[in-house]
Amino acid sequence: MPTLLLIPGLVSDAFVWHGVTARMPSVVADVSTQATITAMAQDLLARHPGRLILAGHSMGGRVAMEMARLAPSRLAGMALLNTGMHPRREGEEAKRQEKIDLAHKSGMVALAESWLPGMMAAGRTPDPALMADLTAMVCRFTPDIHERQLRALLSRPDAALTLSAWTGPLLLLTGAQDLWSPVAQHQDIAALCPQARLEVIDDAGHFAPVEQPNRVGAIIAAWAAEIAAQADRIPETPLFDRPRANAGYALNKMAMGLSTPEGRAAFAADEDAYLSRFALTPDQRAAVKARDWEAMVRLGGNLFYILKISAVDPTPIRAIGAAQAGLTLDDFLTTRLGKVTNG
């Protein structure tokens, strides 16, 4: 199963992700030692083998996007929180340098006091307990780590040049009152990736995962669980879930009628009359008439039931598998079963 890898942002650690880690198994990444966003991405790909579901907050979102550029086939899904895809902006270096100088001169407590209030939801008085916890988190880092991460951000790639190539599941999440990475930045990402789902969290700013940990944690956990549940599915094979079972009830009931000699005789004698006994949709009826196995499955047919049609109209199981996969029989035998045909 894919590993849910949580990538924190600037001078941040597992505290940011407690709303997620309390809900499902996950791993918090370490991005405190690498000098560039690309190096962070390469290091995480090397440290965490196998398929990954990424969730990146702020700078961590930048790292996630770079991982998607470097190794898209390794990723089963990507969540980007309170982030952006743009390169360094005019005047940004001077503002970042002020924070670097402050941390080196006055320490990490002074940096936290200067930096954190602007990261909270605009228009609200920050919660003192949360601010104390965030300050303690910042102080777990050193001025050197802070500087290294800021310089990595200043040299960050322009993710807009490559992000549109990402076609996998994409969750975008930000605080409604995030002034640092506003909703518009996430809408820009969504414009490049039509499959994106955008969640805007009320009463939250740039640290949405800890300002609203229950809501953010629940959204990410449910999203990641859905991706993980489908990880072992054969690509393009419909998942036989409750909605599909409900939609295919009449089709499967019709097929189950072929379990009896009387049902099979009626089907063989007058197929149209037999099908009229059941409340099939026009598409389901047409699929049965055409022996379109792929369409029958897509329309709610359970193979355990609809294969009973082959008891009346003999069809090799290999041909049914090929039709369901959208392949010719020769291609199916070669690519799915590893057999070499004579034709």
C-alpha positions in Angstrom: 0.0 0.0 0.0 1.2 3.6 -0.6 2.9 5.4 2.3 1.3 8.7 3.3 4.3 11.1 3.5 3.7 14.4 5.2 6.1 17.2 4.3 6.3 20.1 6.6 7.1 23.7 5.7 9.6 26.3 6.9 11.0 25.5 10.4 8.1 23.1 10.9 7.9 19.5 12.1 5.4 16.7 13.0 3.4 19.2 15.2 1.9 20.7 12.1 0.5 17.3 11.1 -1.0 16.0 14.4 -4.5 16.3 12.9 -3.5 13.8 10.3 -1.2 11.5 12.2 -3.9 11.0 14.9 -6.2 9.6 12.2 -4.1 7.3 10.0 -0.7 5.7 9.6 1.7 8.2 8.1 5.4 9.3 8.0 6.6 12.9 8.6 9.4 13.9 6.3 12.6 15.6 7.3 13.6 18.6 5.1 16.0 20.2 7.6 19.3 19.2 6.0 19.1 19.7 2.3 20.1 23.0 0.6 17.6 23.2 -2.3 14.0 22.2 -3.0 15.2 19.8 -5.7 17.6 18.2 -3.2 14.8 17.8 -0.7 12.7 16.1 -3.3 15.5 13.8 -4.4 16.3 12.9 -0.8 12.8 12.1 0.1 12.3 9.9 -2.9 15.5 8.0 -1.9 14.6 7.7 1.8 11.0 6.6 1.2 10.9 3.8 -1.3 7.7 2.5 -3.0 4.5 4.3 -3.9 3.8 7.5 -2.0 0.8 9.7 -1.3 2.2 13.2 -0.6 0.9 16.0 1.6 3.0 19.1 1.6 2.4 22.2 3.7 3.8 25.6 2.5 7.4 24.9 1.6 6.5 21.2 1.8 4.1 21.8 -1.0 7.0 23.0 -3.2 8.9 19.9 -2.4 5.9 17.7 -3.3 5.5 19.4 -6.7 9.2 18.8 -7.4 8.8 15.2 -6.4 5.9 15.0 -8.9 8.1 16.4 -11.6 11.0 14.1 -10.9 9.1 10.8 -10.3 5.4 11.0 -11.1 5.1 7.2 -11.4 6.1 6.9 -7.7 3.2 9.0 -6.6 -0.4 7.8 -6.0 -1.7 11.2 -5.1 -0.6 14.7 -4.0 -2.1 17.2 -1.5 -0.8 20.8 -1.5 -1.6 22.9 1.5 -1.2 26.7 1.9 1.4 26.9 -0.9 2.0 28.3 -4.4 3.7 27.4 -7.6 5.3 30.8 -8.6 9.1 31.4 -8.6 10.8 34.0 -6.5 9.1 37.4 -6.7 10.6 40.9 -7.0 11.6 42.2 -3.5 11.3 38.8 -1.9 15.0 38.3 -1.3 15.3 41.4 0.9 12.3 40.4 3.1 13.7 36.9 3.5 17.1 38.3 4.4 15.6 40.4 7.2 14.2 37.2 8.8 17.6 35.5 8.4 19.4 38.3 10.1 16.8 38.5 12.9 17.2 34.8 13.7 21.0 35.0 13.7 21.1 38.2 15.8 18.3 37.7 18.2 17.5 34.0 18.2 14.6 31.8 17.2 12.2 33.1 19.8 12.5 36.6 18.3 12.0 35.1 14.9 8.8 33.3 16.0 7.5 36.5 17.6 8.1 38.4 14.4 7.0 35.8 11.9 4.2 33.7 13.4 1.4 36.3 13.9 1.3 37.1 10.2 0.8 33.4 9.5 -2.4 33.2 11.5 -5.9 33.8 10.2 -6.2 37.5 9.3 -8.7 39.4 11.4 -8.6 37.1 14.4 -6.7 37.3 17.7 -4.3 34.3 17.7 -4.9 31.6 20.2 -2.2 32.0 23.0 -1.9 28.2 23.5 -1.4 27.6 19.8 1.1 30.4 19.5 3.1 28.9 22.4 3.1 25.5 20.7 4.2 27.0 17.4 6.9 29.0 19.1 8.2 25.9 20.7 8.2 24.2 17.3 10.2 27.0 15.7 12.7 26.9 18.6 13.4 23.2 17.8 15.3 24.5 14.8 18.4 26.6 14.5 19.2 29.9 12.7 21.3 27.9 10.3 18.5 25.5 9.4 16.1 28.5 9.0 18.6 30.2 6.7 19.2 27.1 4.6 15.5 26.5 4.1 14.9 30.2 3.2 17.6 30.1 0.6 16.1 26.9 -0.8 12.9 28.8 -1.2 14.6 31.7 -2.9 16.0 29.4 -5.5 12.8 27.3 -5.9 11.8 26.0 -9.3 8.9 27.5 -11.2 6.4 24.7 -10.7 3.9 26.3 -13.1 6.2 25.2 -16.0 5.7 21.5 -15.1 2.7 21.1 -12.8 0.2 20.6 -15.7 1.9 17.3 -16.4 0.5 15.9 -13.1 -2.7 14.0 -13.9 -3.0 12.0 -10.6 -5.3 12.8 -7.7 -4.7 16.4 -6.4 -6.1 17.9 -3.3 -5.6 21.7 -2.7 -6.3 23.1 0.7 -5.8 26.5 2.2 -7.2 28.8 4.9 -9.8 31.4 3.9 -7.8 34.0 5.8 -4.4 33.0 4.6 -2.7 36.2 3.5 0.6 34.6 2.7 -0.7 31.9 0.3 -4.2 33.1 -0.5 -7.0 31.1 -2.1 -6.2 32.7 -5.5 -2.8 30.9 -5.6 -4.6 27.5 -5.2 -7.1 28.5 -7.8 -4.2 29.1 -10.2 -2.9 25.5 -9.6 -6.4 24.1 -10.1 -6.6 25.9 -13.4 -3.6 23.9 -14.6 -4.9 20.6 -13.2 -8.6 20.1 -14.0 -8.7 17.0 -11.7 -7.9 19.1 -8.6 -10.2 19.3 -5.7 -10.0 22.6 -3.8 -10.9 22.9 -0.1 -11.0 26.3 1.6 -11.0 26.2 5.4 -12.8 28.9 7.3 -11.2 30.6 10.3 -7.7 29.5 9.2 -4.7 31.2 7.9 -1.3 29.9 6.6 -1.1 27.3 9.4 -4.5 25.8 8.6 -3.4 22.3 9.6 -2.9 23.4 13.3 -5.5 26.3 13.3 -8.2 23.8 12.3 -6.6 20.4 12.9 -9.8 18.4 13.1 -11.2 19.6 9.9 -8.0 19.5 7.9 -7.0 16.2 9.4 -10.3 14.6 8.5 -10.2 15.9 4.9 -6.7 14.6 4.3 -7.2 11.3 6.0 -10.4 10.6 4.1 -8.8 11.6 0.8 -5.7 9.5 1.4 -7.7 6.5 2.5 -9.7 6.6 -0.7 -6.6 6.6 -2.8 -5.0 3.8 -0.8 -8.2 1.7 -1.1 -7.8 1.8 -4.9 -4.1 1.2 -5.0 -4.4 -2.5 -5.8 -7.1 -2.1 -8.4 -6.4 -3.1 -12.0 -6.2 0.2 -13.9 -9.5 1.1 -15.7 -11.4 -1.7 -13.9 -14.5 -0.3 -12.3 -14.7 -0.7 -8.5 -17.8 -2.8 -7.6 -18.9 -0.6 -4.7 -22.4 0.0 -3.3 -23.5 2.6 -5.9 -22.5 0.4 -8.7 -24.2 -2.6 -7.1 -27.4 -0.6 -6.8 -27.2 0.5 -10.4 -26.6 -3.0 -11.6 -29.3 -4.7 -9.4 -31.7 -5.6 -12.3 -28.8 -6.6 -14.6 -27.4 -9.0 -12.0 -30.9 -10.3 -11.1 -31.5 -11.1 -14.8 -28.1 -13.0 -14.9 -28.9 -14.9 -11.8 -32.1 -16.2 -13.5 -29.8 -18.1 -15.8 -28.8 -20.3 -12.8 -31.8 -22.4 -13.4 -32.6 -24.7 -16.4 -35.9 -22.9 -16.9 -34.2 -19.5 -17.1 -31.5 -20.7 -19.5 -34.2 -22.2 -21.7 -36.3 -19.1 -21.7 -33.2 -16.9 -22.6 -32.2 -19.3 -25.4 -35.7 -19.5 -26.8 -36.5 -15.7 -26.9 -33.8 -13.5 -25.5 -35.8 -10.3 -25.9 -38.8 -11.7 -24.0 -36.6 -12.9 -21.2 -34.8 -9.6 -20.9 -38.2 -7.8 -20.8 -38.9 -9.5 -17.5 -36.4 -7.3 -15.8 -36.1 -3.5 -15.3 -32.9 -3.2 -17.4 -31.9 0.3 -18.6 -31.7 0.7 -22.4 -27.8 0.7 -22.1 -27.8 -2.5 -20.0 -30.2 -4.2 -22.4 -28.0 -3.2 -25.4 -24.8 -4.4 -23.6 -26.3 -7.8 -23.0 -27.5 -8.1 -26.5 -24.1 -7.2 -27.8 -22.3 -9.4 -25.3 -20.3 -6.2 -24.4 -18.7 -7.5 -21.2 -16.8 -4.3 -20.5 -20.0 -2.3 -20.8 -22.0 -4.7 -18.6 -19.3 -4.3 -15.8 -19.3 -0.6 -16.2 -23.1 -0.5 -15.9 -23.1 -2.4 -12.6 -22.7 -6.0 -13.7 -20.9 -8.3 -11.2 -18.8 -10.8 -13.2 -19.8 -13.6 -10.8 -23.4 -13.1 -12.0 -23.1 -12.0 -15.7 -20.7 -14.8 -16.5 -23.8 -17.0 -16.3 -24.8 -15.6 -19.8 -21.9 -17.7 -21.2 -23.7 -20.9 -20.0 -26.3 -20.2 -22.6 -24.2 -18.4 -25.2 -20.8 -20.1 -24.8 -18.0 -17.6 -24.7 -14.4 -18.5 -23.6 -13.5 -16.8 -20.3 -10.3 -15.5 -21.9 -12.4 -13.7 -24.5 -14.6 -12.1 -21.8 -11.4 -11.0 -20.0 -10.1 -9.4 -23.2 -13.4 -7.6 -23.9 -13.6 -6.3 -20.3 -10.0 -5.0 -20.6 -10.7 -3.4 -24.0 -8.0 -5.6 -25.7 -8.0 -8.0 -28.6 -7.8 -11.6 -27.5 -4.2 -11.9 -28.8 -3.1 -8.7 -26.9 -4.9 -9.9 -23.8 -3.2 -13.3 -23.8 0.2 -11.6 -24.4 0.0 -8.7 -22.0 -2.1 -10.0 -19.2 -1.4 -13.7 -19.2 2.1 -13.7 -20.6 1.2 -16.1 -23.4 2.6 -16.0 -27.0 0.0 -16.6 -29.6 0.5 -18.3 -32.9 -1.3 -15.7 -35.0 
